[in-house]
Amino acid sequence: MEWFAVSPLLLGLLFCIAVLAAFIDSIAGGGGLLTVPALLAAGLSPAQALATNKLQSVGGSFSASLYFIRRKAVDLKAQRLNILMAFIGSILGAMLIQHIQPGLLRQVLPLLIISIGLYFLLMPKIGEEDRHRRLHGLPFALVAGGCVGFYDGFFGPGAGSFYALAFVTLCGFNLAKSTAHAKVLNLTSNLGGLLFFIFGGKVVWGTGLIMLLGAICGARLGARLVLSRGQQLIRPMVVTVSIVMSAKLLYDSHGAEIAAWFHHLFS
């Protein structure tokens, strides 16, 4: 088992990247767009990068969740069923990913994420204030907790945005409250996925713990801005992160084809 796997200089750089990623993630999701490529560039194997990223993201989601709970933006007692379903879903997703390659999901996911960005961009009144709730109890827990938790354990990118969208559209919460509740469920599914990586021995603990400290700092700052700036801050960041995340996922899946198309277009 490796404890660091990178040089002290790279470790400092990864700490800074974790701060920025957690700040973005606590507001709009998508922090893994920064941390996973950074870990791969630092020389970790894909399995190590994903496992170590899960560890540091637990620190960020825990820091933001604790802040929201202490400020009474989230009532944990009311979220018990959602939390349970998110944990079970993430465990099932992490189990399935051991046997199935998520190739099809990689093709569909950019369309889903860009749809979230367009939804918030084209529906400017959505999330401004609390609205009528459409789903209650177990049905909501299965959709928002179980399904998104399963996705987070199985694949992961954009899970925070999916959680927030569920709270806005199905629970009727405003954007700030949805973001706060989404972070609690995101912490739950991160923990579920991390357990499987720990059992597999893929976590680079020293690097992950240093990044975890950075994630705690960045997430706390982002969480404060969610409660103080709310709608004014979250909507443009969700739209921006959705577009960037979709572009990154499209390039990862079709980079060669895109490069060839541009070469043909301008040659």
C-alpha positions in Angstrom: 0.0 0.0 0.0 1.4 3.4 -1.1 1.0 6.4 1.2 2.0 9.3 -1.0 3.1 8.2 -4.5 3.9 11.8 -5.5 6.7 14.3 -4.7 6.2 17.0 -2.0 5.9 19.7 -4.7 3.1 17.8 -6.4 1.5 17.2 -3.1 1.3 20.9 -2.4 -0.2 21.5 -5.9 -2.8 18.8 -5.3 -3.7 20.4 -2.0 -4.4 23.7 -3.8 -6.4 22.0 -6.5 -8.5 20.2 -3.8 -9.3 23.6 -2.2 -10.5 25.0 -5.5 -12.4 21.9 -6.5 -14.2 21.6 -3.2 -15.2 25.3 -3.3 -16.8 24.7 -6.7 -18.3 21.4 -5.7 -20.0 22.8 -2.6 -21.8 25.3 -4.8 -22.5 23.6 -8.1 -20.9 20.2 -8.1 -18.3 19.0 -10.6 -15.2 19.3 -8.5 -14.0 15.9 -9.7 -13.4 17.6 -13.1 -10.3 19.1 -11.5 -9.1 16.5 -9.0 -9.3 13.3 -11.0 -7.3 14.7 -14.0 -4.8 16.2 -11.5 -4.3 12.9 -9.8 -3.8 11.1 -13.1 -1.3 13.8 -14.2 0.5 13.3 -10.9 1.2 9.7 -11.9 -1.5 7.7 -10.1 -3.2 4.8 -11.9 -6.8 5.3 -12.9 -8.0 3.1 -10.1 -5.8 4.9 -7.6 -6.9 8.3 -8.9 -10.6 7.4 -8.6 -10.2 5.9 -5.1 -8.0 8.8 -3.8 -10.5 11.3 -5.2 -13.3 9.6 -3.4 -11.4 10.0 -0.1 -10.7 13.7 -0.6 -14.3 14.4 -1.8 -15.6 12.9 1.4 -13.7 15.6 3.3 -15.2 18.4 1.2 -18.8 17.1 1.3 -18.4 16.5 5.1 -17.2 20.0 5.7 -20.0 21.6 3.7 -22.6 19.3 5.2 -21.5 20.0 8.7 -21.7 23.8 8.0 -25.2 23.5 6.6 -26.4 21.3 9.5 -25.0 23.7 12.1 -26.7 26.6 10.4 -30.0 24.6 10.5 -30.3 24.7 6.7 -30.7 20.9 6.8 -32.8 18.9 9.3 -31.0 15.5 9.5 -34.0 13.8 11.2 -36.2 14.7 8.2 -33.6 13.3 5.8 -33.0 9.9 7.4 -34.8 7.9 4.7 -33.1 9.9 1.9 -29.7 9.3 3.5 -30.4 5.6 3.9 -31.5 5.2 0.3 -28.5 7.2 -1.0 -26.1 4.9 1.0 -27.7 1.7 -0.2 -27.8 3.0 -3.8 -24.1 4.0 -3.7 -23.1 0.5 -2.4 -25.1 -1.2 -5.1 -23.6 1.1 -7.8 -20.1 0.5 -6.5 -20.7 -3.3 -6.6 -22.0 -3.2 -10.1 -19.2 -1.1 -11.5 -16.8 -4.0 -10.6 -18.5 -6.1 -13.3 -19.8 -3.6 -15.9 -17.9 -1.0 -17.9 -19.9 2.2 -17.9 -19.3 2.9 -21.7 -23.0 3.6 -22.5 -23.3 5.9 -19.6 -20.3 7.9 -20.8 -22.1 8.5 -24.1 -25.4 9.6 -22.5 -24.1 11.6 -19.5 -23.0 14.8 -21.3 -26.5 15.2 -22.7 -28.0 14.7 -19.2 -25.6 17.2 -17.6 -26.0 19.9 -20.3 -29.8 19.4 -19.8 -29.4 20.4 -16.2 -27.5 23.6 -17.1 -30.1 24.5 -19.8 -32.9 23.9 -17.4 -31.6 26.4 -14.8 -30.6 28.8 -17.6 -34.0 28.8 -19.4 -36.1 28.6 -16.2 -34.9 31.7 -14.3 -37.7 31.6 -11.8 -37.1 28.0 -10.7 -35.4 27.8 -7.3 -36.0 31.4 -6.3 -38.4 30.3 -3.5 -39.9 27.2 -2.1 -42.7 25.7 -4.2 -45.3 22.9 -4.0 -43.8 19.5 -3.2 -44.4 16.8 -5.8 -43.0 13.7 -4.1 -42.9 12.7 -0.4 -41.5 10.0 1.8 -40.3 6.7 0.2 -41.0 7.6 -3.5 -38.8 10.7 -3.2 -36.1 8.8 -1.2 -36.0 6.1 -3.9 -35.6 8.7 -6.7 -33.4 11.4 -5.1 -31.5 9.1 -2.7 -31.5 5.7 -4.2 -31.2 6.4 -7.9 -28.7 9.3 -7.7 -26.8 7.4 -5.0 -26.6 4.4 -7.3 -25.3 6.6 -10.1 -22.7 8.2 -7.7 -21.4 4.8 -6.7 -21.4 3.5 -10.3 -19.9 6.5 -12.1 -20.1 9.8 -10.2 -19.5 13.0 -12.3 -22.3 15.5 -11.7 -24.0 13.6 -8.8 -24.3 16.8 -6.7 -26.1 18.5 -9.6 -28.5 15.6 -9.9 -29.2 15.7 -6.2 -29.9 19.4 -6.3 -32.1 19.2 -9.3 -34.2 16.5 -7.5 -34.7 18.7 -4.5 -35.7 21.7 -6.7 -38.1 19.9 -9.0 -39.5 17.2 -6.8 -39.2 18.6 -3.3 -39.9 22.3 -4.3 -36.9 23.6 -2.4 -35.2 26.9 -3.3 -31.7 26.7 -4.8 -29.8 27.4 -1.6 -31.8 24.9 0.4 -31.5 22.3 -2.4 -27.8 22.7 -2.6 -27.5 22.3 1.2 -29.5 19.1 1.2 -27.8 17.8 -1.9 -24.4 18.0 -0.2 -25.6 15.8 2.7 -26.7 13.1 0.3 -23.5 13.5 -1.7 -21.5 12.9 1.5 -23.5 9.7 2.1 -23.0 8.3 -1.4 -19.3 9.3 -1.3 -18.8 7.3 1.8 -20.6 4.3 0.3 -18.3 4.4 -2.8 -15.2 5.0 -0.7 -15.8 1.8 1.4 -15.4 -0.3 -1.7 -12.2 1.4 -2.8 -10.8 0.9 0.7 -11.5 -2.8 0.6 -9.8 -2.9 -2.8 -6.7 -1.3 -1.4 -6.6 1.4 -4.1 -6.5 4.5 -1.9 -3.2 6.4 -1.8 -3.8 7.5 1.8 -1.1 10.1 2.3 -2.0 12.0 -0.9 -5.7 11.6 -0.2 -5.6 12.9 3.3 -3.6 16.0 2.3 -6.1 16.7 -0.4 -8.9 16.0 2.1 -7.6 18.8 4.3 -7.7 21.1 1.3 -11.2 20.0 0.4 -12.4 20.8 3.9 -11.1 24.4 3.6 -12.5 25.0 0.1 -15.9 23.4 0.9 -16.4 25.5 4.1 -15.8 28.7 2.1 -18.2 27.6 -0.7 -20.9 26.6 1.8 -20.8 30.0 3.4 -21.4 31.6 0.1 -24.3 29.3 -0.7 -26.2 30.6 2.4 -25.1 34.2 2.0 -25.4 34.6 -1.8 -27.8 31.8 -2.6 -29.7 32.2 -5.9 -27.4 35.0 -7.2 -24.3 32.6 -7.0 -25.6 29.1 -7.5 -27.5 29.4 -10.8 -24.7 30.8 -13.0 -22.2 28.4 -11.4 -24.5 25.4 -12.1 -24.9 26.5 -15.7 -21.2 27.1 -16.2 -20.1 23.8 -14.5 -22.7 21.8 -16.5 -21.3 23.2 -19.8 -17.7 22.6 -18.8 -18.4 19.1 -17.4 -20.3 18.1 -20.6 -17.5 19.4 -22.8 -14.9 17.5 -20.8 -17.0 14.2 -20.8 -17.6 14.6 -24.6 -13.9 15.1 -25.2 -12.9 12.1 -23.0 -15.3 9.9 -25.1 -14.8 11.3 -28.5 -11.6 13.3 -28.3 -10.0 11.8 -31.4 -13.1 12.2 -33.5 -13.5 15.9 -32.4 -9.8 16.6 -33.2 -10.1 15.0 -36.6 -13.3 17.0 -37.3 -11.6 20.3 -36.5 -8.5 19.3 -38.5 -10.7 18.6 -41.5 -12.7 21.8 -41.0 -9.7 24.1 -40.9 -7.3 22.3 -43.2 
